[in-house]
């Protein structure tokens, strides 16, 4: 009987020993009280690296969605002209990553912000709306801008593939 109790105590003590990868060490490192082990990559770091792939993919999608542009009328009454304006997204820059914690397992993960820079191009003025719509917008204007989109990621840092949500940051 003594041997069984002694064996149980030894097993319990061995289970409580903490190695270099213990939960306690990880929690202390996450709160900045201890250094992370060499080669450690946090979830937000993984998401930030993934934002480059998201930005490149979404840059193509945004340009495809904007390729038809908008036909605008310039002038007064019947003496005006129609022209086409297209927003062309030229570059992107990952901005920020935030952890999302919620009540349930579905509400956890990360959100990433990507900033896109665009320039507005304009087509030649035409007398009808149909002609202006058929014209390609190839004249660069002075109008430039930026838009920030928010993307959702799983707790493992995987993008869900959904379109970004336009945000003010």
N, C-alpha and C positions, 0 to 999 in steps of 0.2 A: 504494500500500500504506500509506503514511504517513497518507493522508487517511482511510482506513478505520479504522486504529487510533485516530486522533484523534477521529473521529466516534463510535466505540465508547466511548471514555473520556468524551466529553461526554455521551453518553446515560446512562452509568453514574452520572456525577456528578449529572446532573439528576434521576435517579431517587432518589438518596439525599437530596436536599434535603427538608427537612421544612417543611410549611406549618402553618397554625394548626390544622388538623384532623388532624394526623399521629397515627400510632399512639403514638409516644413521648409526645406531649402528652396524649393520652387516658389513657395508663397513669400518667403523673405526676399527673394530676388525680384519677384514681381512688384513688391512694394518698395523696392530700392534700398532695402536694408543690407543686402548682400549682393555681390557681383554675380552676374549670370555666368554659367559655365561656358567654356570656349565652344564656338559653333552654334550657340543658342540663337534661334530666330523666333521672334514673337509673332503672334497672329497678325497684328497690325503691320509688321514689316512685310509679311507675305502678301497681304492685301495691297500694300503700297507698290510692291514689285508687280503685282498683277494689273495695277491701274494702267501701266504702259500698254498692255495687250488690250485692255478695255478701251482705252483712248484711241488706239489705232483702228479697232473694229468700229467704234461708234463714229469716228471721223468719216469713214466711208458711208455709214448709214445716214448720218446727218446730211452729207452732200447729196446722196441719192434722193433723200426726201425733199431737198430744196432745189433740185435741178430744174423744175418747171418754173420756179420763181413766181413773181406777181406782176401783173400788168397794171400800170398806173397811168393816169391821165394828167397831163401837164398843160396848163393854159386856162383860158376862160371861154365858156360857151362852145361854139362850134369851131373856134379858131385854135384849138389845142391839138396836141399830138399825144399818141400813146407810146409808151416805152415799157420794156420789161426790165425788172430788177431781180437779181438772184443773189442770195447770200451764199458765199463760198467759204467753207471752213478750211483754214489753212494750217493750223497747228493746234496742239493740245499740250496741257501741262498738268500732271497729277498735283493736287493741292493738299488734301488732307484725308486722314482715315480716322474714324471714330468707332469705338466698340459700342454695340447696342446690346443692352441687357433689358430683359422684360420679365414678365411673370411666368411665361412658359418656355419650353424648349424652342418653339417656333419663333419667338421674339428675340432670339439671341443671334449674334453674328457681328457684322461690321457694315458700315456705310463708307463709301469712298467718294470723294469729290474730284471732278476733273474739269479744268477750265479750258474752253475752246476759244480760239481767236478766229474771227472771220473778217472778210472784206466784202463789200457790196459791189457787184458788177452790173452794168447797165447795157441794154441793147440800143440799137439805132432807133430814133423816133420814127414812128409810122402813123399813117392816117387812120387806120382802123385797129380795133382791139385784136382781131384775128391775126393780122399781119405782125403786130407787135409780139403776140404770143408765139408765133412761129420763128421769130428772130432769135438768134443766140445772143446771150448777154456776155459780151467779151470786152467791154470798155470798163476798165477799173475806175472806181470813184474814190473820193477821199473818205468815204464812210467806212470806218472800221469799228469793231466792237468785240466784246467778250461775253461769253455765257458760261455759267457753271451748272453742271449736271451732277446729280447724286445717284449712285449705284449701290445696290444691295449685294452683300456677300454672306455666305454661310459662316458658321463658327470656324470652319476649317480654312476659310479664305478663298472659297470658290465663288466666282461671279454667277449669279442666277441667269444671266443672259438677257434679262429684261432691259427695255429701253430706259435710259436715264430720265430722272425727273428734274426739270428745270428749277433751279433754286436761286435764292439770293445769297447763299452761303450760310 
